[in-house]
Amino acid sequence: MSAGPAAEQRFRTRRVEFAGALRQLLGARAAPEPLADRASAAALAAELAATLEAAEQHDWGVVSREWSAADAEAMAEVMHRLSGNLGARAVWLLTADPEPQGAPLGSDAALDNPLGFAAAGGHELRLLDRELPAGLWLVRHSHHYGPSTIRYRWALEVWGEPWLSAATRALRGVGP
């Protein structure tokens, strides 16, 4: 993947910011180092999109749910149950930047603090399983009603096994 100087600079600048956010969330010792290669991060972001698109071809392939901003605590509880049901999985934490960032992480770390990790990723939490075509995408959508009224909603999509089963149980209130 060829990149112009401006794209490379945006990638490097955002990488420093992303690394700082990971240190704040996990501490300096536990924070993973973000990918240094722009092409690798972009390939992982494309893989996440492709695995989600493939799952969407089947009625049963994706579990989806939405919450209002006022229900963010209930959403976080679902994420905690999902984590308990799923167990720790090796994932790529990805951002939605024009030049995406990626870092290796355990799913349990991200799902323990979904709002914090979403804030670090531009109000999105994107997890791609490192072994299976599976993952999770949590995004905060904004809806504008005139110049001064904005309402937010959280939307969740989960695909691939064992993620689907863990999410289905979590949404039903089953799990630790």
N, C-alpha and C positions, 0 to 999 in steps of 0.2 A: 504494500500500500504506500503510494507516494504521498507525501504531505508537504504542503507549503510551509514556509517559515512561520507564518502567523498561526497556523494550526498547531505546529509543534510548540510554539511559545504558549498558546492557550492550554495545551495538554500539560506542559511542565508547570505552569502557574497553578492550574487546578489540582495537579498531583500534590503539590506542596500543601494546598488548602485541605485536600482530602486526607492526607497523612496527619495533619494537625487535628482534624475532626476525629479521626480514629484514635489518636492518642488521648484526646479528651474523653472519649467514650469508654476506652478500654484500659487506659493507663499506658505509660511509655513502654513498660516491659512487655505487655500483652498485645499491643497494637501491631498488626501486620504491616509490612511495607507494601504500599501499592505497586502495581505493575509499573515498570519503568518504560516498557515498550508500548507505544501508542497503537501499533498494529495489533498486538496481542489483545489489548483491552477492547479494541473495536471488534475483533473477531469474536470475543466472548459475548459482547453485547448483541452481535448478530446471531450468535448461537442461541442466546436466551429468546430472542424474538422468533427464531425459526422453530424452536421446540414448542413454544406457546402456540404458534400458528398451526403446527402439526396437530397438537392436542385439540385445538378448536374445531378440527374437522370431524370430531366425534361428539355426539350429544353428551356423553359421559366423561369426556376428556378434561374438562375444566370445572372446578368448583369456584363459584363467584359469590361475593357478598358485598354489600355497601352499608356504610354507617354514616350518620350525620356527624359533624364535628363535635356536637354535644355528647355523642356516644363513643368518643375516642377511648374512654376507659374500658367500656365493654369490648371494643375492638382489641385493645391490648390484652385483655383477659383471654380472648379467643387465641391470640398469638401465643400466649404463654401455654395454653392447653395444647395447641398444635405442636409446640416445641417439645412438651412432655410426651405427647403421643408419638412424635417422629423420632425422638432421640437426637443425639448430636450427629449431624451429617457434615461432611466437608463440602463447602460451597464457595462460589465466587460471589463476593459482594460487588455489585456493579452500580454505577451511577447513570443517570439519564443525560449527561452532558453531551454537547455536540461532539466533543472528543471524550468518549466515556472513560471512566476510571474503573479499575478493578483491583480487588485485594482478596487473598485467600482468607477464609474465616470459617469458624464453626457455626452452623445454623443456630445452635442454642444461644450463642452470644448475641446475634442479631435479633432473634425473636424474644429475648429477655428484655430488650429495650427497643421495640419497633419504632416508636416515635422519634427517639434519638437518632437511630440509624437512618430513618427516613429523612430527617432534617439534614443529615450529612450528605444525603444523596439527592438534594433538590426536591424534598418532599415526596420522595419515592424510595421504597425499599425493594431492591431487585436481588433475588438470590437464585443462582443457577447451581444445581447439584453438580459436583465435580465428577461423579461416576455414572450418572443416569440422565436421560433427557427429561428432567423434572425441575421444578422450581416454584418460586413465589414472586408475585409482583403486587406490592401494596402502594397505592398512589393517592395523594390528596388532590382532588379536583376542586377548582374554584368556579363558582357560578356568579356572574356579575349581574346585578339588578339595578341598573342606573349607575350614576357616578360614585355613589357612596355606600352602596349595599353589596356586600360580598358574602356568599354562603359557601362553606366548605363541606365536602363529602369525602370519605375514605372509601376506596374501592379495592377489593382484594381479588386476585385470581391465583389459583394454585393448580398445578398440573403434574402429571406423572406420578407413578408409584415409587415409593410409599407415601409421597406427599399428599396425594388425593385422599387416601384412607385416613391419614392423620388429620387433615383439614375437615373432612366430613364429620369425623367424631368430635373434633373440637367445636365445630359450629353447632352440633347437637348438645353441647355441654358435657361431653364425655372426655375425661382425662384428668390428669393431675392438676 
